[in-house]
Amino acid sequence: MRIEPGNSDRLGARLTADGVNFALFSAHAERVELCLFQDGQEQRLTLPERSGDIWHGYVPGLGEGAQYGYRVHGPWAPDLGHRFNAAKLLIDPYARELTAPLRWDALMQGGAGALRPDRRDSAGVIPHARVTSETEHDWQRPRTPWAETIIYEAHPKGLTMLHPEVPASLRGRFEGLASEPIIAHLKHLGITALELLPCAAFIDDRFVIEKGLSNYWGYQPIGFFAPDPRYGGPEAFRAMVRRLHAEGIEVIVDVVFNHSGEGDGAGPTLSLRGIDNASYYRLAEGGRGYANDTGTGNTLNLAQPFVLRLVMDCLRHWVQDLGVDGFRFDLAATLARDAGGAFSASSSCLLAAIRQDPVLAEVKLIAEPWDIGPGGYQLGAFPLPFAEWNDRFRDGLRRFWRGDGGQMPELARRIAGSAEIFDHAGRAPWASVNFLAAHDGFTLQDVVSYSEKRNEANGELNRDGHSANFSEALTDPMAQAARKRAMLAALMLAQGVPMLLAGDELGNSQNGNNNAYAQDNPIGWVDWTDPDRALADFVARLAHLRHAHPVLRQRRFLHSKVRVQDGMPDLIWRLPSGDEPTAHDWHDPESRCLCVEIRGAAEGPEGAAAREAVFAVINAGEATEVTLPPGCWTLLLDSAAPEAPALRHDVPVTCVAPQSVQLFARPTAQQEQS
């Protein structure tokens, strides 16, 4: 094959009518070789042209499906931040498809210590990039408003591996996620968005391989553009998205742009490190080491324009070419750090680029608002249009239902949408993504089953994972069931966006493992063999109530301000006696029952919730009598009697069971008159 100069217009491999144009960014390389593979043979072609920091070439006659990689020549000078090693085959950061999954091998190592490069050729253990065509897609997106969204977080493999009704050939793959049994289950639950753990190509790194495990969660990315071959190729991913869209379900993917799977200086050379280590990573110690705000060994240098371009091009690719409806950004605090490592959402190059991008303006954006760097906890600091994972909701609700003293103010703040955190700069209650459990931590079943983590299967002597789980080992199955229903009810009636962890509605357990990142086995998979169908039906009922009563999912924060419609406050907190709490009541360490009367927000336009009122009783204590506010109420839900139908409540007092939630509704005076 021959190679021509080509052009630098677009990075990656671009298929044309007569061949393929290749373009690769490297500011410090001395020469770049394109490596083409056919029938097990490698042909090397030096990219003949350089435009600024982009090396490029055009190969006439090459077509779709062609397999390729790169070898990049330059200095081996770790003290200066350079780790070039042409013995290592490198994956194109813009590769849209890989031929095989990545699994660590000793041949991937870039250097034998800091003094000299490892000269062993890695071509035999590195997957090839595959040239793919680009077509226009007319995505029929559900476009569910944030206020109506209910998220279901799931692993792309673990959700289906044990499902007996999913065909065996589809389990653990993108096709399985779009199978009839899974779609029927999601629709029954009232789910509007399926949020998937990382779907982009990742490596089973050395740390887990040497323990006989795997990188199950996928938070060690190498191919940012390419769906991981473990789950299927690009077309399988598109087919999954189309099928879910047809059923009104959005697809959100977890993306990792804070680090790569190459680790620290002792890690493998797979892509970015060998292409231009000094440009792609934030370095430390004069270039010898890596900034490590992520705890994974390296941090991407998002202040570098071409690294920023990589992320933006990648996000648009997943939206336009693969059809996703949103992103959850892993360790998003890192994305807002400058070249020196300081966090500043207002001056972040990446956040600014995302916020002004017209393609990304149409999708949902969710930040995990922390990392382990200095000042790394940034809950509430992200601007519109970002929502944020709210771990304060998780911890506050767990502590309240466990019976910890003094939790009444915390419960009230979380039920009201965490306004003290998010109500600024024009943000709405949907800025708070509320959850009781997520992939990282205990499942809901384990929250009520274990008081301590049990992570021995991870091979780290139970030292990994969070120790503060705010859980309790209840031994009575009835008590476990009651608390789970109560917690789920509180989740669904809180202002903000509820997120359910896959399997929590089925009673799924990880046997006390709260860090199943390496458990690609029944520990980490959702167990469908004996599902709690009654609990799933209860969750479906909660979702229906949330959908039917807009007052539970408002677009404005509630601050107990008086409404012009009826002269009533939009939020009234009450004690079981019916009185409003005093300062002493709020801080009474023995209080375990809080009631709240909710109407449409006083601020802003009338909205769909303007003419409705609900009354919720949240009781983590013993059985108690609660005085209802004046008016005629209908009992919509009692978590202690999950199958009881809605019933008009004609007496002024209700009996509330231990560890339970009741929800009442009534029309406003204006509705009653009409």
C-alpha positions as CSV (number, residue, x, y, z in Angstrom):
1,M,0.0,0.0,0.0
2,R,1.1,3.5,-0.6
3,I,0.4,6.6,1.5
4,E,-0.3,10.2,0.5
5,P,-0.2,13.4,2.6
6,G,-4.0,13.5,3.3
7,N,-5.3,16.2,5.6
8,S,-5.6,17.2,9.2
9,D,-9.2,18.3,9.2
10,R,-10.5,15.5,11.4
11,L,-8.7,13.3,13.9
12,G,-9.0,9.5,13.7
13,A,-9.6,7.3,10.7
14,R,-12.0,8.8,8.2
15,L,-13.4,6.7,5.4
16,T,-13.9,8.3,2.0
17,A,-15.1,7.0,-1.3
18,D,-11.6,6.0,-2.4
19,G,-9.6,5.3,0.8
20,V,-9.0,6.3,4.4
21,N,-7.5,9.4,5.9
22,F,-5.6,9.0,9.2
23,A,-4.8,11.9,11.5
24,L,-3.2,11.7,15.0
25,F,-2.3,14.4,17.5
26,S,1.2,14.4,19.0
27,A,3.0,17.6,20.0
28,H,6.3,15.9,20.9
29,A,6.6,12.9,18.5
30,E,9.5,12.7,16.0
31,R,7.8,10.3,13.6
32,V,4.5,8.4,13.4
33,E,4.0,5.1,11.7
34,L,0.6,3.8,10.7
35,C,0.4,0.0,11.1
36,L,-2.0,-1.8,8.9
37,F,-2.9,-5.4,9.6
38,Q,-4.2,-8.1,7.2
39,D,-4.1,-11.8,7.6
40,G,-1.8,-11.5,10.6
41,Q,0.7,-9.4,8.8
42,E,1.7,-5.9,9.8
43,Q,2.6,-3.2,7.2
44,R,4.1,0.1,8.5
45,L,3.6,3.3,6.6
46,T,5.1,6.6,7.9
47,L,2.6,9.4,8.1
48,P,4.1,11.7,5.5
49,E,2.7,15.1,6.7
50,R,2.5,17.2,9.8
51,S,0.2,20.2,10.2
52,G,1.0,21.8,13.5
53,D,0.8,19.0,16.0
54,I,-1.4,16.7,13.8
55,W,0.3,13.9,11.9
56,H,-1.7,12.7,8.9
57,G,-1.7,10.6,5.8
58,Y,-4.2,9.1,3.2
59,V,-4.2,5.5,2.1
60,P,-5.9,5.1,-1.3
61,G,-7.9,1.8,-1.8
62,L,-8.2,1.1,1.9
63,G,-11.8,0.4,2.9
64,E,-14.2,-0.2,5.8
65,G,-13.1,-2.9,8.2
66,A,-9.4,-2.2,7.7
67,Q,-7.5,-2.9,10.9
68,Y,-4.8,-0.5,12.2
69,G,-2.7,0.9,15.0
70,Y,0.2,3.3,15.5
71,R,3.8,3.2,16.5
72,V,5.1,6.6,17.6
73,H,8.8,7.5,17.7
74,G,10.3,10.0,20.1
75,P,12.5,10.3,23.1
76,W,12.4,8.0,26.1
77,A,13.0,10.6,28.8
78,P,10.6,10.1,31.7
79,D,12.4,12.8,33.7
80,L,11.0,15.2,31.1
81,G,7.6,13.5,30.8
82,H,8.3,11.7,27.5
83,R,7.7,7.9,27.3
84,F,7.8,7.2,23.6
85,N,8.5,3.6,22.7
86,A,8.0,2.4,19.1
87,A,8.1,-1.2,20.2
88,K,4.6,-0.7,21.5
89,L,1.6,-0.9,19.2
90,L,-0.8,1.9,20.2
91,I,-4.5,2.2,19.9
92,D,-5.9,5.3,18.2
93,P,-7.7,7.5,20.8
94,Y,-10.3,8.1,18.1
95,A,-10.9,4.4,17.3
96,R,-14.6,3.8,16.9
97,E,-14.4,0.0,17.1
98,L,-11.8,-2.4,18.5
99,T,-11.3,-6.0,17.3
100,A,-11.1,-7.5,20.9
101,P,-11.3,-6.6,24.6
102,L,-8.2,-5.4,26.3
103,R,-6.5,-7.5,29.0
104,W,-3.2,-6.8,30.6
105,D,-0.1,-8.6,29.5
106,A,3.5,-8.1,30.4
107,L,4.3,-7.2,26.8
108,M,2.3,-4.0,27.2
109,Q,4.8,-2.6,29.7
110,G,6.4,0.6,28.3
111,G,9.5,0.8,30.3
112,A,11.8,-1.4,32.4
113,G,12.0,1.1,35.2
114,A,12.6,4.7,34.5
115,L,16.0,4.2,32.9
116,R,15.2,2.3,29.7
117,P,12.2,1.4,27.5
118,D,10.9,-2.1,27.3
119,R,11.9,-3.3,23.7
120,R,9.5,-6.2,23.5
121,D,7.0,-5.8,20.7
122,S,3.4,-5.6,22.0
123,A,1.6,-6.1,18.7
124,G,0.5,-9.6,19.5
125,V,-1.5,-8.6,22.6
126,I,-3.0,-5.3,21.5
127,P,-6.4,-5.2,19.8
128,H,-6.6,-3.4,16.5
129,A,-8.7,-0.4,15.7
130,R,-11.2,-1.0,12.9
131,V,-12.1,1.6,10.2
132,T,-15.9,2.2,10.3
133,S,-18.2,4.2,8.1
134,E,-20.1,7.2,9.2
135,T,-23.7,7.7,8.5
136,E,-26.5,10.1,9.5
137,H,-28.9,8.8,12.1
138,D,-32.4,10.1,12.7
139,W,-32.7,9.3,16.4
140,Q,-36.3,9.3,17.7
141,R,-35.5,10.4,21.2
142,P,-38.0,10.3,24.0
143,R,-36.8,13.6,25.3
144,T,-38.3,13.1,28.8
145,P,-38.2,16.3,30.8
146,W,-35.9,16.2,33.8
147,A,-38.9,16.7,36.2
148,E,-40.5,13.5,34.9
149,T,-37.3,11.4,34.9
150,I,-36.8,8.2,36.9
151,I,-33.3,6.7,36.4
152,Y,-32.4,3.0,36.6
153,E,-28.6,2.5,37.1
154,A,-27.4,-0.8,35.7
155,H,-24.3,-2.7,34.6
156,P,-24.4,-3.4,30.8
157,K,-23.5,-7.1,31.5
158,G,-24.6,-7.8,35.1
159,L,-28.2,-6.8,34.5
160,T,-28.9,-9.7,32.2
161,M,-26.4,-12.5,33.0
162,L,-28.7,-14.4,35.4
163,H,-32.1,-13.5,33.8
164,P,-33.7,-16.8,32.8
165,E,-36.0,-15.3,30.2
166,V,-33.2,-13.5,28.3
167,P,-31.9,-15.7,25.5
168,A,-28.5,-17.2,26.6
169,S,-26.8,-15.7,23.5
170,L,-27.9,-12.2,24.5
171,R,-27.0,-12.2,28.1
172,G,-24.3,-9.8,29.1
173,R,-24.5,-8.0,25.8
174,F,-26.1,-4.8,24.5
175,E,-28.8,-6.9,22.7
176,G,-29.8,-8.4,26.1
177,L,-30.5,-4.9,27.5
178,A,-33.0,-4.4,24.7
179,S,-34.6,-7.8,25.0
180,E,-38.3,-8.1,25.8
181,P,-38.0,-9.3,29.4
182,I,-35.8,-6.4,30.3
183,I,-37.9,-3.8,28.5
184,A,-41.1,-5.1,30.1
185,H,-39.5,-4.9,33.5
186,L,-38.3,-1.4,33.0
187,K,-41.7,-0.2,31.8
188,H,-43.4,-2.0,34.7
189,L,-41.2,0.0,37.1
190,G,-42.0,3.3,35.4
191,I,-38.3,3.8,34.4
192,T,-37.7,6.6,31.9
193,A,-33.9,6.4,31.6
194,L,-31.5,3.5,31.7
195,E,-28.1,4.7,33.0
196,L,-25.3,2.2,32.1
197,L,-21.9,1.9,33.8
198,P,-19.1,2.5,31.3
199,C,-19.7,1.1,27.9
200,A,-16.5,2.4,26.2
201,A,-13.6,0.0,25.7
202,F,-11.5,-0.6,28.9
203,I,-8.7,-2.8,30.1
204,D,-8.6,-5.6,32.6
205,D,-5.6,-4.1,34.4
206,R,-2.7,-5.8,36.1
207,F,-4.0,-5.1,39.6
208,V,-7.1,-7.3,39.1
209,I,-5.6,-9.8,36.7
210,E,-2.9,-10.8,39.3
211,K,-5.7,-11.5,41.8
212,G,-7.5,-13.7,39.4
213,L,-10.3,-11.1,38.9
214,S,-11.3,-8.6,36.2
215,N,-12.2,-4.9,35.8
216,Y,-15.9,-5.6,36.0
217,W,-17.2,-2.0,36.3
218,G,-15.1,-0.8,33.4
219,Y,-13.6,2.4,34.9
220,Q,-10.2,1.9,33.2
221,P,-10.9,3.4,29.7
222,I,-8.6,3.0,26.7
223,G,-11.0,3.4,23.7
224,F,-13.1,6.4,24.5
225,F,-15.1,6.2,21.2
226,A,-15.5,2.5,20.9
227,P,-18.2,0.4,22.6
228,D,-16.4,-2.4,24.5
229,P,-16.3,-5.6,22.5
230,R,-17.2,-7.6,25.6
231,Y,-20.8,-6.3,25.2
232,G,-21.0,-5.9,21.4
233,G,-20.0,-3.6,18.6
234,P,-21.2,-0.1,17.5
235,E,-24.2,-1.5,15.5
236,A,-25.3,-3.6,18.4
237,F,-25.2,-0.6,20.7
238,R,-27.2,1.4,18.2
239,A,-29.8,-1.3,17.9
240,M,-30.2,-1.4,21.7
241,V,-30.7,2.4,21.8
242,R,-33.2,2.3,19.0
243,R,-35.2,-0.4,20.7
244,L,-35.2,1.4,24.1
245,H,-36.1,4.7,22.4
246,A,-39.1,3.0,20.7
247,E,-40.3,2.1,24.2
248,G,-39.9,5.6,25.6
249,I,-36.7,4.9,27.5
250,E,-33.7,7.1,27.3
251,V,-30.1,5.8,27.5
252,I,-27.5,7.5,29.7
253,V,-23.9,6.3,29.7
254,D,-21.3,6.6,32.4
255,V,-18.2,8.2,30.8
256,V,-14.7,8.4,32.3
257,F,-12.6,11.4,31.2
258,N,-10.7,12.1,34.4
259,H,-8.1,9.4,33.8
260,S,-7.2,6.5,31.5
261,G,-6.5,2.8,32.1
262,E,-2.7,3.3,31.6
263,G,-2.2,3.9,35.3
264,D,1.0,5.5,36.7
265,G,4.5,5.2,35.4
266,A,4.6,1.5,36.1
267,G,1.5,0.9,34.0
268,P,1.2,-0.3,30.4
269,T,1.7,1.7,27.3
270,L,-1.4,1.3,25.2
271,S,-2.4,4.6,23.7
272,L,-2.1,8.1,25.1
273,R,1.2,7.4,27.0
274,G,3.0,6.3,23.9
275,I,1.4,8.9,21.6
276,D,2.3,12.0,23.8
277,N,2.6,11.4,27.5
278,A,3.5,15.0,28.3
279,S,0.4,16.4,26.5
280,Y,-2.3,13.9,27.5
281,Y,-1.6,13.7,31.2
282,R,-1.1,16.2,34.1
283,L,2.4,15.4,35.2
284,A,4.2,15.9,38.5
285,E,7.7,15.9,39.9
286,G,9.0,17.7,36.9
287,G,7.4,15.2,34.5
288,R,8.6,11.9,36.2
289,G,5.3,11.3,38.0
290,Y,1.6,11.9,37.5
291,A,-1.0,14.0,39.2
292,N,-3.4,11.6,40.8
293,D,-6.7,13.3,41.7
294,T,-8.5,10.1,40.8
295,G,-6.8,7.5,42.8
296,T,-6.1,5.5,39.6
297,G,-2.5,6.6,38.9
298,N,-3.0,9.4,36.4
299,T,-5.2,12.4,35.5
300,L,-6.0,13.6,32.0
301,N,-4.7,17.1,31.1
302,L,-8.0,18.7,30.1
303,A,-6.4,22.1,29.9
304,Q,-4.5,20.9,26.8
305,P,-6.6,22.0,23.7
306,F,-6.3,18.7,21.9
307,V,-7.2,16.6,25.0
308,L,-10.2,18.9,25.4
309,R,-11.0,18.3,21.7
310,L,-10.8,14.6,22.2
311,V,-13.4,14.7,25.0
312,M,-15.8,17.0,23.0
313,D,-15.5,15.0,19.8
314,C,-16.1,11.8,21.9
315,L,-19.2,13.2,23.6
316,R,-20.7,14.3,20.2
317,H,-19.9,10.9,18.7
318,W,-21.8,9.0,21.5
319,V,-24.8,11.4,21.0
320,Q,-24.9,11.6,17.2
321,D,-23.5,8.3,16.0
322,L,-24.5,6.0,18.9
323,G,-27.7,7.8,19.9
324,V,-27.3,8.2,23.7
325,D,-29.5,10.7,25.6
326,G,-27.1,11.8,28.3
327,F,-23.9,11.2,30.3
328,R,-23.0,10.6,33.8
329,F,-19.4,12.0,34.3
330,D,-17.3,9.9,36.6
331,L,-15.3,11.9,39.2
332,A,-16.4,15.1,37.6
333,A,-14.5,17.4,40.0
334,T,-11.4,16.4,38.1
335,L,-13.0,17.8,34.9
336,A,-13.1,21.2,36.4
337,R,-9.5,21.4,37.5
338,D,-7.0,23.7,35.8
339,A,-3.5,22.8,34.7
340,G,-2.3,23.4,38.2
341,G,-5.0,21.1,39.7
342,A,-7.2,23.8,41.3
343,F,-11.0,23.2,41.1
344,S,-13.0,26.0,39.5
345,A,-16.3,25.2,37.7
346,S,-16.5,28.8,36.5
347,S,-13.2,28.8,34.7
348,S,-13.1,25.1,33.6
349,C,-12.3,24.8,29.9
350,L,-14.2,21.6,29.6
351,L,-17.3,22.7,31.4
352,A,-17.4,25.8,29.3
353,A,-17.1,23.8,26.1
354,I,-19.8,21.4,27.1
355,R,-22.2,24.2,28.1
356,Q,-21.9,26.0,24.8
357,D,-22.1,23.0,22.6
358,P,-25.4,22.8,20.6
359,V,-25.3,19.0,20.3
360,L,-24.8,18.5,24.0
361,A,-27.5,21.1,24.8
362,E,-30.1,18.4,23.8
363,V,-29.0,15.7,26.3
364,K,-28.9,15.1,30.0
365,L,-25.7,15.8,31.9
366,I,-25.0,14.4,35.3
367,A,-21.9,15.0,37.4
368,E,-20.4,12.8,40.1
369,P,-19.3,15.9,42.0
370,W,-16.1,14.8,43.7
371,D,-12.7,13.2,43.4
372,I,-9.8,12.6,45.8
373,G,-7.8,15.7,44.9
374,P,-7.5,18.8,47.0
375,G,-10.9,20.3,47.7
376,G,-12.3,17.4,45.8
377,Y,-15.9,17.3,47.3
378,Q,-17.9,19.8,45.2
379,L,-21.5,18.8,45.7
380,G,-23.7,21.7,44.4
381,A,-20.8,23.5,42.6
382,F,-21.7,22.5,39.0
383,P,-23.6,24.9,36.8
384,L,-26.6,24.4,34.6
385,P,-27.2,22.3,32.6
386,F,-25.6,19.7,35.0
387,A,-27.5,17.6,37.5
388,E,-25.5,16.0,40.3
389,W,-25.4,12.7,42.2
390,N,-26.4,13.7,45.7
391,D,-24.7,11.4,48.2
392,R,-26.0,13.6,51.1
393,F,-29.5,12.3,50.2
394,R,-28.2,8.7,50.4
395,D,-26.4,9.1,53.7
396,G,-29.2,11.3,55.3
397,L,-32.0,8.9,54.4
398,R,-30.0,5.8,55.6
399,R,-29.2,7.4,58.9
400,F,-32.8,8.5,59.5
401,W,-34.2,5.1,58.8
402,R,-31.6,3.4,60.9
403,G,-32.8,5.5,63.8
404,D,-29.9,7.8,64.3
405,G,-30.8,10.7,66.6
406,G,-31.0,14.3,65.5
407,Q,-31.8,13.5,61.8
408,M,-35.0,15.5,61.4
409,P,-33.4,18.6,59.9
410,E,-31.3,16.5,57.5
411,L,-34.4,14.5,56.4
412,A,-36.4,17.7,55.8
413,R,-33.6,19.2,53.6
414,R,-33.3,16.0,51.5
415,I,-37.1,15.6,51.0
416,A,-37.3,19.2,49.9
417,G,-34.8,18.8,47.2
418,S,-31.6,19.8,49.0
419,A,-32.3,23.5,48.3
420,E,-29.5,24.7,50.6
421,I,-27.1,22.9,48.2
422,F,-28.7,23.4,44.7
423,D,-30.9,26.5,44.8
424,H,-28.6,29.0,43.3
425,A,-27.8,30.4,39.8
426,G,-31.2,29.5,38.5
427,R,-30.9,25.7,39.2
428,A,-34.0,23.6,39.7
429,P,-34.8,20.7,42.0
430,W,-33.9,18.2,39.3
431,A,-30.3,19.3,39.9
432,S,-30.3,16.8,42.7
433,V,-30.2,13.1,41.6
434,N,-31.4,11.3,44.7
435,F,-30.4,7.7,45.4
436,L,-30.4,5.2,48.2
437,A,-27.8,2.9,46.6
438,A,-25.6,3.0,43.6
439,H,-23.1,0.6,42.0
440,D,-20.5,1.9,44.3
441,G,-21.6,0.8,47.8
442,F,-24.1,-1.5,49.4
443,T,-27.2,-2.6,47.5
444,L,-30.5,-1.6,49.3
445,Q,-30.9,-5.2,50.5
446,D,-27.4,-5.1,52.0
447,V,-28.2,-1.8,53.7
448,V,-30.7,-3.7,55.8
449,S,-28.7,-6.9,56.1
450,Y,-25.1,-5.9,57.1
451,S,-23.6,-3.5,59.5
452,E,-20.1,-3.9,58.1
453,K,-18.8,-4.4,54.6
454,R,-17.6,-7.9,53.5
455,N,-15.2,-7.3,50.7
456,E,-12.8,-10.2,51.2
457,A,-13.6,-11.6,47.7
458,N,-11.8,-8.5,46.3
459,G,-8.5,-9.8,47.6
460,E,-7.6,-6.6,49.5
461,L,-8.1,-7.9,53.0
462,N,-11.4,-6.0,53.3
463,R,-9.6,-2.7,53.3
464,D,-11.2,-1.4,50.1
465,G,-14.7,0.2,49.9
466,H,-16.4,2.7,52.2
467,S,-16.6,1.9,55.9
468,A,-19.3,4.5,56.6
469,N,-22.3,2.7,55.1
470,F,-25.0,3.8,57.7
471,S,-26.5,0.4,57.4
472,E,-28.0,-2.0,60.0
473,A,-28.1,-5.8,60.1
474,L,-31.7,-6.5,60.6
475,T,-32.4,-10.2,61.2
476,D,-36.1,-10.3,60.7
477,P,-37.1,-10.5,57.0
478,M,-40.3,-8.7,57.7
479,A,-38.4,-5.8,59.3
480,Q,-36.1,-5.7,56.3
481,A,-39.0,-5.6,53.9
482,A,-40.7,-2.8,55.8
483,R,-37.6,-0.6,55.9
484,K,-36.9,-1.1,52.2
485,R,-40.4,-0.1,51.3
486,A,-40.2,2.9,53.5
487,M,-36.9,4.0,52.1
488,L,-38.1,3.6,48.5
489,A,-41.2,5.5,49.3
490,A,-39.2,8.4,50.7
491,L,-37.0,8.3,47.6
492,M,-39.9,8.6,45.3
493,L,-41.8,11.4,47.1
494,A,-38.7,13.6,47.5
495,Q,-38.2,16.6,45.2
496,G,-35.4,16.0,42.7
497,V,-34.7,13.1,40.3
498,P,-34.9,9.6,41.8
499,M,-32.4,7.0,40.8
500,L,-32.9,3.3,41.5
501,L,-30.0,0.8,41.5
502,A,-30.7,-2.2,39.3
503,G,-31.9,-5.1,41.4
504,D,-32.9,-3.1,44.5
505,E,-36.5,-3.6,43.5
506,L,-35.9,-7.4,43.5
507,G,-34.1,-7.7,46.8
508,N,-30.7,-8.2,45.1
509,S,-27.7,-8.7,47.5
510,Q,-24.0,-8.6,46.9
511,N,-23.4,-10.6,50.1
512,G,-22.2,-7.5,51.9
513,N,-19.6,-6.5,49.2
514,N,-19.8,-2.7,48.9
515,N,-17.1,-2.4,46.2
516,A,-17.9,-5.1,43.6
517,Y,-15.7,-3.4,41.0
518,A,-13.8,-6.7,40.3
519,Q,-16.7,-9.2,40.7
520,D,-17.7,-10.3,37.2
521,N,-19.6,-13.2,38.7
522,P,-22.9,-13.7,40.7
523,I,-21.7,-11.3,43.4
524,G,-21.8,-8.4,41.0
525,W,-24.6,-9.6,38.7
526,V,-28.3,-9.0,39.4
527,D,-29.9,-12.2,40.8
528,W,-33.2,-12.9,39.0
529,T,-33.5,-16.5,40.3
530,D,-35.9,-15.6,43.2
531,P,-36.9,-12.0,42.7
532,D,-39.1,-10.1,45.1
533,R,-42.0,-9.4,42.8
534,A,-44.0,-7.8,45.5
535,L,-41.3,-5.2,46.1
536,A,-41.0,-4.6,42.3
537,D,-44.8,-4.0,42.2
538,F,-44.5,-1.6,45.1
539,V,-41.8,0.4,43.2
540,A,-44.0,0.5,40.2
541,R,-46.8,1.9,42.3
542,L,-44.5,4.5,43.7
543,A,-43.5,5.5,40.2
544,H,-47.1,5.7,39.1
545,L,-47.9,8.0,42.0
546,R,-45.0,10.2,41.3
547,H,-46.1,10.5,37.7
548,A,-49.7,11.2,38.6
549,H,-49.0,13.9,41.1
550,P,-46.8,16.7,39.7
551,V,-46.6,18.2,43.2
552,L,-44.0,15.5,44.0
553,R,-41.7,16.5,41.1
554,Q,-41.7,20.2,40.9
555,R,-39.6,22.6,38.8
556,R,-39.2,25.1,41.5
557,F,-37.8,24.8,45.0
558,L,-40.1,25.0,48.0
559,H,-39.3,27.5,50.8
560,S,-42.5,27.6,52.8
561,K,-43.5,30.8,51.0
562,V,-47.1,31.9,50.8
563,R,-48.9,31.1,47.5
564,V,-51.0,33.8,45.9
565,Q,-53.5,31.1,44.7
566,D,-54.8,30.2,48.2
567,G,-52.8,32.1,50.8
568,M,-51.2,28.8,52.0
569,P,-47.4,28.1,52.3
570,D,-46.1,25.8,49.6
571,L,-44.3,23.7,52.3
572,I,-45.5,23.1,55.9
573,W,-43.6,20.7,58.2
574,R,-45.7,19.2,60.9
575,L,-45.3,17.0,64.0
576,P,-47.5,13.9,64.6
577,S,-49.7,16.2,66.7
578,G,-50.4,18.4,63.7
579,D,-48.4,21.3,65.1
580,E,-45.5,22.9,63.3
581,P,-42.1,22.1,64.8
582,T,-40.4,24.5,67.1
583,A,-36.6,24.9,67.1
584,H,-36.6,22.5,70.1
585,D,-38.6,20.0,68.1
586,W,-36.3,20.1,65.2
587,H,-33.3,19.2,67.3
588,D,-35.0,16.7,69.6
589,P,-32.7,13.6,69.3
590,E,-35.6,11.3,70.1
591,S,-37.9,12.5,67.3
592,R,-38.4,9.8,64.6
593,C,-41.5,11.0,62.8
594,L,-41.8,14.0,60.5
595,C,-44.8,15.0,58.4
596,V,-44.9,17.5,55.5
597,E,-47.7,19.2,53.6
598,I,-46.7,20.1,50.0
599,R,-48.3,22.3,47.5
600,G,-47.2,23.8,44.2
601,A,-44.3,26.2,44.6
602,A,-45.1,29.8,45.5
603,E,-42.4,31.1,43.2
604,G,-42.6,31.0,39.5
605,P,-45.6,30.3,37.2
606,E,-48.5,28.3,38.4
607,G,-47.5,25.1,36.8
608,A,-49.1,21.7,36.8
609,A,-48.9,21.3,40.6
610,A,-50.6,24.6,41.4
611,R,-54.0,23.1,42.4
612,E,-52.9,20.1,44.4
613,A,-51.8,19.3,48.0
614,V,-50.2,16.1,49.4
615,F,-49.4,15.2,53.0
616,A,-46.7,12.7,53.8
617,V,-45.9,11.0,57.0
618,I,-42.4,9.6,57.4
619,N,-42.0,7.5,60.5
620,A,-38.8,5.7,61.4
621,G,-40.0,5.2,65.0
622,E,-42.7,3.1,66.7
623,A,-46.3,3.1,65.8
624,T,-47.9,6.5,66.3
625,E,-51.1,8.4,65.7
626,V,-50.8,11.4,63.4
627,T,-53.3,14.3,63.1
628,L,-54.1,15.2,59.5
629,P,-54.3,18.9,58.4
630,P,-57.8,20.2,57.9
631,G,-59.6,19.1,54.8
632,C,-60.7,15.9,53.1
633,W,-57.8,13.6,52.4
634,T,-57.4,10.4,50.4
635,L,-54.8,7.8,51.6
636,L,-52.8,7.1,48.4
637,L,-50.1,4.9,49.9
638,D,-49.2,3.1,53.1
639,S,-45.8,1.4,52.8
640,A,-46.9,-0.9,55.7
641,A,-49.8,-2.1,53.6
642,P,-48.2,-2.0,50.1
643,E,-51.1,-3.6,48.3
644,A,-53.9,-1.7,49.9
645,P,-55.9,0.5,47.4
646,A,-56.3,4.2,47.7
647,L,-59.0,5.1,50.2
648,R,-60.8,8.2,51.2
649,H,-59.8,9.0,54.8
650,D,-62.7,10.6,56.7
651,V,-61.3,10.8,60.2
652,P,-58.8,13.5,61.3
653,V,-56.3,11.0,62.7
654,T,-54.3,8.2,61.0
655,C,-52.5,5.3,62.6
656,V,-49.0,5.0,61.2
657,A,-47.0,1.7,61.5
658,P,-43.4,1.6,62.6
659,Q,-40.8,2.1,59.8
660,S,-43.4,3.3,57.3
661,V,-44.5,6.1,55.0
662,Q,-48.0,7.3,54.3
663,L,-49.0,9.6,51.5
664,F,-52.3,11.5,51.3
665,A,-53.7,13.8,48.7
666,R,-56.5,16.3,48.4
667,P,-57.6,19.0,46.0
668,T,-57.1,22.6,47.0
669,A,-60.0,24.7,48.2
670,Q,-60.4,26.0,44.6
671,Q,-60.6,22.5,43.2
672,E,-63.2,21.5,45.9
673,Q,-65.4,24.5,45.0
674,S,-65.2,23.7,41.3
